Amino acid sequence: SSDLKPEVLRKSNSFWKSQVLSLVVGPMEAIPWTENIILFSDSYKVSHWKQYPQGTEYVYSYFESRGCDNKGWDSVCFFGLQYFIKRYLMGQVVTQEKIDEAAEIYAEHFGDGVNPNPDLFYKEGWEYILKNHGGRLPVAIKAVPEGMVVPNKTVLFTLVNTDPKCFWLTNFLETLLVQVWYPMTVCTNSRYQKISIMKYMEETGNEDWTIPNGVCFKLHDFGFRGVSSVESAAIGGCAHLVNFLGTDTVASMVCAAKYYGATKAAGGSIPASEHSTITSWGVEGECDAMKNMLESYPEGLVACVSDSFDIWRACRDYWGDKLKDLIKGRITDTKFGRLVVRPDSGDPAETCTSIIKILLEQFKEDVTETKTGHKLLPPYIRVIQGDGVDWESIPKILQKLSDEKIAAENIAFGSGGALLQKLNRDTFKCAFKCAEITINGEKRDVFKDPITDKGKASKKGRLTLQKASETTGFSDADKYKPRADENGTPGGTGFLHYTPCGTYVTVASGKGDQAKDIMVDVFKDGVLLKDYTLEEIRARADIPKGPFGGGK
């Protein structure tokens, strides 16, 4: 087509033609994603600026987990908001070029396929932000500290516009900021597995909890290839590093450094084989391939996948016989080394138990017992299970080992899609809802309370999160009670939303004490107000005997 010739495209300001130009002109190169905050929302939100009541000045909304169906998952470990603020909200994020780009895209998007519709997009509103705020977003965010463990059904962060002419901006940003559900859920998923592993290590006699021992390397992130995007790998992998030190997801360390102040690699890994590097030697050459692993990495830890053909033969005849002296020789007076045997198929609990039994027999001369009488492999050999690992299978594997009097210290775990991908926004039923609106200077509580789903009732008014012990002077009538049936009071009664454990209370309807609010100011008008480091987040999220301070 003549209108797609390079010389014509260069003279065009069209967004669509410029995209084609990038493909047909010049050398073939990677095409970067150009970020435009005006395009990072659901389509229908573009039309919402016309839908609020006349005279609306401020829209105040909040984010929470409305619960979880996974047994025992009664709280969340809050993490990830700072990434989204630093990546997408800080500084000048609105320019005339971005406004024009958005205007063109939305006009086409809301058209009928023939004629564009330029009237839905609030171009004047975005130009107002550019002119009066230098392209910085006039909103304020308060949030619980990152790494804090908070019971479900509790306010986690709030958002409100700071300029009355930008009331429409608060919920326009919902689409982007609700994605905090992802790193928060990964972080919580990882933490619950940490608790599970710790439990069995304690019960089977582990005594050394210092890095690199204890729980810190017991769950390794194998999830890079199993997630939906590089960004997911980065922020999800970083969320896992809040709890553990083991990762193969390189992007997670980049995220930790750029967005959470990590001054060195936030995670560690070791040389390890994959099936291609073993099976390329052939069936008859498998033992030679394994020998090559030991000789290529004579010191330190090395992991080798061992189920390419026959896991039982590999453990009994290769590791436990032909290569036994090489393995035992990895520890001397001057060096430390360890082989980590990796099965990758079969029933996880049965397979892990069987191969550890084989290894205990083959290396029985150096096997010891923990203080609880559980068998422990020599320090030069361990096992890592990286197939079928999730929050449900780990305790099953460790329970079976415990039943066989085998210590949990013998095994580590690697988890991929189950760690970073097998979850969604509904895992913790995350929601972002408007709680208060100001119209012509008058504040009014806002809520939803559908009669078809009691679980979706939202909180009203300005919110604070407080310790229950510090929230006094109220009566039982002030405790929130949802409406019992369709004839009850919409929105329920009361404004004190206590957590089931009774430790915290979300105080609604503006009745809280700002001085006692656990949420802190983290962002206002384009400026980051609180900059958390991974180090302090780890300490806050840790568990007793954990590697980062034990949750103190």
PEDA-V184285 format. One record per pair of residues at least 6 apart in sequence whose ideal C-beta (glycine too) atoms are under 7 Angstrom apart, sorted by the first residue. I is the first residue (numbers start at 1). J is the second residue. Records with the same first field share a line. If there is no record, write none. Layout:
I->J ; J
This chain:
2->8
4->20
6->21 ; 24 ; 25
9->17 ; 20 ; 21 ; 25
10->21
15->101 ; 104 ; 105
22->31
36->98 ; 101 ; 102
37->88 ; 93 ; 94
38->94 ; 98 ; 99 ; 102 ; 126
39->102 ; 105
40->88 ; 175 ; 176
41->172 ; 175 ; 176
42->175
43->109
45->171 ; 172 ; 175
46->106 ; 120 ; 121
47->120
48->168 ; 171
49->122 ; 125 ; 168
52->167 ; 168
53->439
55->439 ; 440
56->167 ; 437 ; 439
57->164 ; 167 ; 438 ; 439
58->160 ; 161 ; 164 ; 167 ; 437 ; 438
59->160 ; 161 ; 167 ; 170 ; 171 ; 434 ; 437
60->158 ; 160 ; 435 ; 436 ; 462
61->158 ; 159 ; 170 ; 171 ; 432 ; 433 ; 434 ; 435
62->155 ; 157 ; 158 ; 433 ; 435 ; 459 ; 463
63->156 ; 157 ; 177 ; 178 ; 180 ; 430 ; 432
64->153 ; 154 ; 155 ; 156 ; 431
65->76 ; 152 ; 153 ; 428 ; 429 ; 430
66->153 ; 429 ; 431 ; 455
67->152 ; 153 ; 429 ; 455
68->152 ; 427 ; 428 ; 429
73->192
74->151 ; 152 ; 500
75->149 ; 150 ; 151 ; 152
76->150 ; 152 ; 184 ; 188 ; 428
77->147 ; 149 ; 187 ; 188 ; 191 ; 242 ; 541
78->144 ; 146 ; 148 ; 150 ; 156 ; 184
79->146 ; 147 ; 183 ; 184 ; 187 ; 239 ; 242 ; 537
80->180 ; 182 ; 183 ; 184 ; 235 ; 239
81->143 ; 146 ; 157 ; 180 ; 522
82->146 ; 259 ; 260 ; 532
83->183 ; 235 ; 255 ; 259
84->176 ; 177 ; 179 ; 180
85->522 ; 523 ; 528
86->259 ; 528
87->259
88->176
89->137 ; 523
90->526 ; 528
91->136 ; 526
92->134 ; 135 ; 136
93->135 ; 137
94->126 ; 129 ; 130 ; 135
95->130 ; 135
96->130
99->123 ; 126 ; 127 ; 130
102->121
103->118 ; 121 ; 123
106->120 ; 121
107->116 ; 117 ; 118 ; 121
108->116
110->117 ; 120
111->117
122->168
125->166 ; 168
128->165
129->135 ; 137 ; 138 ; 166
133->525
136->525 ; 526
137->169 ; 526
138->161 ; 162 ; 163 ; 166 ; 169 ; 525
139->159 ; 160 ; 161 ; 162 ; 169 ; 170 ; 173
140->160 ; 162 ; 521 ; 523 ; 524
141->157 ; 159 ; 522 ; 523
142->157 ; 158 ; 519 ; 520 ; 521 ; 522
143->156 ; 157 ; 519 ; 520 ; 522
144->150 ; 156 ; 465 ; 518 ; 519
145->520 ; 540
146->532 ; 537
147->242 ; 537 ; 538 ; 540 ; 541
148->540
149->541
150->156
151->499 ; 500 ; 501 ; 504
152->428
153->497
154->465 ; 499 ; 504 ; 506
155->459 ; 463 ; 465 ; 506
157->519
158->463 ; 519
159->170 ; 173 ; 177
160->170
161->167 ; 169 ; 170
162->524 ; 525
171->434
174->432
177->432
178->430 ; 432
181->425 ; 428 ; 430
182->232 ; 235 ; 236
183->235 ; 236 ; 238 ; 239
185->423 ; 427 ; 428
186->236 ; 239 ; 240 ; 419 ; 420
187->239 ; 242
189->391 ; 419 ; 423
190->219 ; 239 ; 240 ; 243 ; 244 ; 419
191->243 ; 541
192->391
193->219 ; 391 ; 394
194->215 ; 219 ; 243 ; 244 ; 543
195->543
196->391 ; 394 ; 395
197->215 ; 218 ; 219 ; 394 ; 408
198->215 ; 543 ; 545
200->398 ; 402 ; 408
201->215 ; 408 ; 409
203->402
204->370 ; 372 ; 374 ; 402 ; 407 ; 408
205->370 ; 371 ; 372 ; 374 ; 407
206->370 ; 408 ; 409
207->371
208->214
209->545
211->245 ; 547
214->545 ; 547
215->546 ; 547
216->244 ; 245 ; 547
217->244 ; 245 ; 246 ; 412
218->412 ; 413
219->244 ; 246 ; 413 ; 415
220->246 ; 247 ; 248 ; 412 ; 413 ; 414
221->237 ; 240 ; 246 ; 247 ; 248 ; 249 ; 252 ; 419
222->248 ; 386 ; 414 ; 415 ; 416
223->233 ; 236 ; 237 ; 249 ; 415 ; 416 ; 417 ; 419 ; 420 ; 421
224->233 ; 248 ; 249 ; 251
225->416
226->416 ; 417 ; 420 ; 421
227->233 ; 236 ; 420 ; 421
228->421
230->251
232->420
233->249 ; 251 ; 252 ; 420
234->251 ; 252 ; 254 ; 255
235->255
236->420
237->247 ; 249 ; 251 ; 252 ; 255 ; 420
238->252 ; 255 ; 256 ; 260
240->247 ; 252 ; 419
241->247 ; 252 ; 256 ; 266 ; 267 ; 534
242->537 ; 538 ; 541
243->541
245->267 ; 268 ; 547
246->267 ; 268 ; 269
247->267 ; 269
248->269
252->267
253->265 ; 266 ; 267
256->262 ; 266 ; 534
260->532 ; 533 ; 534 ; 537
261->533 ; 534
262->534
266->534
270->300 ; 301 ; 302 ; 303
271->297 ; 302
272->302 ; 303
273->293 ; 304 ; 305
274->305
275->305 ; 308
278->286 ; 289 ; 305 ; 308
279->308
281->288 ; 289
283->309
286->308 ; 309
287->318 ; 322
290->304 ; 318 ; 323
291->323 ; 326
293->302 ; 304
294->302 ; 323 ; 326 ; 327 ; 339
298->337
299->335 ; 337
300->337
301->338 ; 340
302->339 ; 340
303->340 ; 342 ; 384
304->339 ; 341 ; 342
305->342 ; 344
306->314 ; 315 ; 341 ; 342 ; 343
307->343 ; 344 ; 345
311->343 ; 355
312->358
315->341 ; 355 ; 358 ; 359
316->358 ; 362
319->327 ; 339 ; 341
320->358 ; 359 ; 362 ; 363
321->362
324->362
327->339 ; 380 ; 381
328->380
330->337 ; 338 ; 339 ; 380
331->337 ; 379 ; 380
337->380
338->379 ; 380 ; 381 ; 382
339->380 ; 381
340->382 ; 383 ; 384
341->355 ; 381 ; 383
342->384 ; 386
343->351 ; 352 ; 355 ; 385
344->386 ; 387
345->387
348->385 ; 387 ; 388 ; 389 ; 393 ; 397
349->396 ; 397 ; 400
352->383 ; 385 ; 397 ; 401 ; 411
353->400 ; 401 ; 404
355->383
356->383 ; 401 ; 406 ; 410 ; 411
359->377 ; 381
360->367 ; 375 ; 377
363->377 ; 378 ; 381
366->378
367->375 ; 376 ; 377 ; 378
368->376
369->375 ; 376
370->376 ; 407
373->405
374->405 ; 406 ; 407
375->405 ; 406 ; 407
376->407 ; 409 ; 410
377->410
382->410 ; 411 ; 412
383->410 ; 411
384->411 ; 412 ; 413 ; 414
385->397 ; 411 ; 413
386->414
389->413 ; 414 ; 415 ; 418
390->415 ; 418 ; 422
394->413
398->408
401->408 ; 411
433->448 ; 458
434->446
435->446 ; 447 ; 458 ; 459 ; 460 ; 461 ; 463
436->443 ; 444 ; 445 ; 446 ; 461 ; 462
437->444 ; 446
445->460 ; 461 ; 509
446->460
447->458 ; 459 ; 460 ; 491
448->456 ; 457 ; 458
449->457 ; 483 ; 490 ; 491 ; 492
450->456
451->486
454->482
457->482 ; 492
459->497 ; 506 ; 508
460->491 ; 495 ; 508 ; 509
461->508 ; 509 ; 510
462->510
463->506 ; 507 ; 508 ; 512
464->507 ; 512 ; 513 ; 514 ; 516 ; 517
465->504 ; 506 ; 517 ; 518 ; 519
466->504 ; 505 ; 507 ; 512 ; 513 ; 516 ; 517 ; 518
467->503 ; 504
468->498 ; 502 ; 503 ; 504 ; 505
470->516
471->505 ; 507
474->496
477->494
478->494 ; 495 ; 496
479->494 ; 496 ; 498
480->492 ; 494 ; 495 ; 496 ; 497
481->492 ; 493 ; 494
482->492
483->489 ; 490 ; 492
495->507 ; 508 ; 509 ; 511
496->505 ; 507
497->505 ; 506 ; 508
498->505
520->530
521->529 ; 530
522->529 ; 530
523->529
538->548
539->548 ; 549 ; 552
542->548 ; 549 ; 550 ; 551
543->550 ; 551
544->550 ; 551
